[in-house]
Amino acid sequence: MAMFVRTIDIVRAEVEIGMANLAYNLTHLVWQQGRSAPARVEKAPKSACSTADR
């Protein structure tokens, strides 16, 4: 990501870079949470002696 910072004071430049970093991180977090797959639910195995066999 290319960024051109145009400020006079070093403190203002650090704040500007920090805010850009925060915005990027929040955007990345939202993107990752949108991609999360639902948990895999496995069915219980059928028991060897079920009531239908009796």
URTA-V647390 format. One record per helix or strand of 2 or more residues. SS is the DSSP state (alpha for helix, beta for strand). FROM is the first residue (numbers start at 1). TO is the last residue. If there is no record, write none. Layout:
{{SS	FROM	TO} {SS	FROM	TO}}
This chain:
{{alpha	10	35} {alpha	51	53}}
